[in-house]
C-alpha cells in the first residue's frame, strides 16, 4: 500500500519540482535544462515549507493552523503553475503520450548509472537492519519530531525523544531554523504514508535521486560531452560498502568519513542533504557570478542557503567556508580581467578589496582570543577532540591523505579555460583549508566549536574530493578512449559489479563490524524487505502497538516498555515506540520525571519475565502514573491478568514473538 502511495508522491512531486523550477529559472535568469528545473524546484519546495513552519514553530502554533496555512500556500503555487505553465504542461503531456516508449528508452540510456545508483542505494538502505531494528542511532529524535508534530496543539511543545510534554514550550538555538521534519510530516500526512516508510523509503529515494541530478548538473561545468556526466557518480558506488568495513575491512583503500552511515542508511536526514548537496548545489547556481554579478542570482543563492539551513545548521560552516573561498576565486578573476584592460582606478580599488579580504581572513586566526561566552573553552576542547580523530581516523583515509591528486590533475586538464580551472582550484583550496587547518579558527567557530559538526565539514570535503575524482576519470576517458560509449559502459558495469561482489563475498566479515557508527549490525541485511509490498519499515510489534494508540483520543499516554524489548532475537530500543504514534509517552530520558535507576531496573525485569515483587511493580506503576505496560513473556502476562488488568493487544495470530499490552487500572 505504501509503495503505491509513494509512487503517487514521486509522480506528483517530481512534476511539481520540474514545473516550479521552470518558472524559477526564468525569474532568476538561469539557463534551463531538466536537471536544473528539478534541483531548484526541490530546493524551493522546502523554502516554501520554511516560510510557514518557521513562524509556526517560533509561536508554538497548533498543527491545524500550520497545516491550513501550508496547504493554502501550496494550492496557490500549484494553481499559479497551472496557469503560468499551462502550455508547457500540455506540451509535455502530449509529447510523452505519443512518444512514451522512445522517450523512456532515451532517458534510461542517458541515466542508467543514475537509475542504478538510486535503486541500489535505496534497496541497501531498506534492507539494512540498522534502521529497521535499531533506529539508525538518531532516528528517535527526527522521526519522533515528525510523528509528534502531527495533530499537536502546539509545535515544539514536546520532548521528541520520549513524547513527553515540556513544562515550558521552547526551541533551542541550534534547532531554530530546522523545519524539514515538520515539512516531512506534512507530506507524509497529505499522502497518507506512515512516517517510518515515508522517511526510510519515500524520501530516501527522493533524496538519492536529487543527489544524482545535482552531481550530474555540476559536472557539466567541466565535462565537454554532457551525455557522459552521469558517470561522475560511479566512484560513489564504493559507498555501498558499509562504513565499518570501509574503515577497517580487508581492502587497502580505506575511507573514514564521519557519519558516512547516514548517507548509506539515512539519506532522509537533513544533515545528509547538507553534507552531500551543499557545495555542488551552491556551485551550480553561483558559478555564473564569477563572470557577471547579477542581483537576482545572488538572491537565488540566498534562498538556497536558507533551504540548506532548514535541513540542518551544519550548513553554517559550509556556507561560511564557501563564501570565503568563492570570494577569493572572484578576486583572482577580477585581477586577471583588470590586468588585461589596465584600468588603474579599478585595479587600485581591487587591491584595497583584496587587502581587506586578506585582513579579515588572517583576522579569523584571533577568534580563539575573544571571550565569547564559553567559546574559548569549547575551542580548546574541540581542538583536542578533533586532533584525536585526525590521528585515529583520518590518518588512514585515502580521501583525506590524497585529496590533492584529482585537484592537481584537473588543473592540468582544464588549464585552457579559466572559468573551468577555477572549479578544481576551489576544491583544492577547500581541501587544503581542511587538511592543513591553518585557518582552523574559522572552521571551528563557524561550527560553533562543536566537534561533531567540525567532523561533518571534513565529511563534506571528502564527498567533494570523491566527486572531483569522478570528474577527472570521466574527462580522462573522453580524452584517451576512441570508443567512449563502450568504455564508459564497461567502466560503470565493472565498478558496480565489483562493489556488489565485495559486499556479497564478505558479508560475514561485514556483519562483524557492528560498532557504534559502523552503519551495520550483526543481523546484516534482509533484502526480502525490498519486495515486501506490505512493509511499514518498522518491526510489527511497534506498528501494532502504534496502531492501537492511534485509535485512542488524542493525548499523551504513558507507556512503559523495557529499555530493550526482546524481539526477533534482539533487543529493540524503547524509542522505537516513540515513532509509531503521536499519543505515546515513554519513560526514557526522564519521560516520566526523574525515575530512579532501581525503579527502572525493577520494571525492566518485570517486562522481560524475571522474578520481582509484583506488589512493588504495582506501586511503581501508580507512582509514575503509568497508563500502559508492554510485557514480553507469559509469566508477567499471567500476573497482570490475575491482578485484573485489561490486555488490549497481544501477538496471538500475528507474530511468533510473545508480547502483551496491558492497560493499567484506574487507581482512584
HELIX and SHEET records of a PDB file:
HELIX    1   1 UNK A    2  UNK A   28  1                                  27    
HELIX    2   2 UNK A   34  UNK A   58  1                                  25    
HELIX    3   3 UNK A   63  UNK A   84  1                                  22    
HELIX    4   4 UNK A   86  UNK A  127  1                                  42    
HELIX    5   5 UNK A  129  UNK A  134  1                                   6    
HELIX    6   6 UNK A  139  UNK A  149  1                                  11    
HELIX    7   7 UNK A  173  UNK A  175  5                                   3    
HELIX    8   8 UNK A  180  UNK A  191  1                                  12    
HELIX    9   9 UNK A  195  UNK A  197  1                                   3    
HELIX   10  10 UNK A  198  UNK A  203  3                                   6    
HELIX   11  11 UNK A  204  UNK A  219  1                                  16    
HELIX   12  12 UNK A  226  UNK A  240  5                                  15    
HELIX   13  13 UNK A  243  UNK A  248  1                                   6    
HELIX   14  14 UNK A  260  UNK A  265  1                                   6    
HELIX   15  15 UNK A  270  UNK A  286  1                                  17    
HELIX   16  16 UNK A  287  UNK A  290  5                                   4    
HELIX   17  17 UNK A  295  UNK A  311  1                                  17    
HELIX   18  18 UNK A  315  UNK A  341  1                                  27    
HELIX   19  19 UNK A  344  UNK A  363  1                                  20    
HELIX   20  20 UNK A  364  UNK A  369  5                                   6    
HELIX   21  21 UNK A  375  UNK A  392  1                                  18    
HELIX   22  22 UNK A  394  UNK A  396  5                                   3    
HELIX   23  23 UNK A  398  UNK A  413  1                                  16    
HELIX   24  24 UNK A  418  UNK A  436  1                                  19    
HELIX   25  25 UNK A  440  UNK A  446  1                                   7    
HELIX   26  26 UNK A  451  UNK A  480  1                                  30    
HELIX   27  27 UNK A  484  UNK A  505  1                                  22    
HELIX   28  28 UNK A  507  UNK A  512  1                                   6    
HELIX   29  29 UNK A  527  UNK A  531  5                                   5    
HELIX   30  30 UNK A  540  UNK A  550  1                                  11    
HELIX   31  31 UNK A  574  UNK A  579  5                                   6    
HELIX   32  32 UNK A  597  UNK A  608  1                                  12    
HELIX   33  33 UNK A  614  UNK A  623  1                                  10    
HELIX   34  34 UNK A  634  UNK A  642  1                                   9    
SHEET    1   A 2 UNK A 158  UNK A 159  0                                        
SHEET    2   A 2 UNK A 164  UNK A 165 -1                                        
SHEET    1   B 5 UNK A 584  UNK A 585  0                                        
SHEET    2   B 5 UNK A 557  UNK A 560  1                                        
SHEET    3   B 5 UNK A 628  UNK A 631  1                                        
SHEET    4   B 5 UNK A 660  UNK A 663 -1                                        
SHEET    5   B 5 UNK A 646  UNK A 650 -1                                        
SHEET    1   C 2 UNK A 564  UNK A 567  0                                        
SHEET    2   C 2 UNK A 570  UNK A 573 -1                                        
END                                                                             
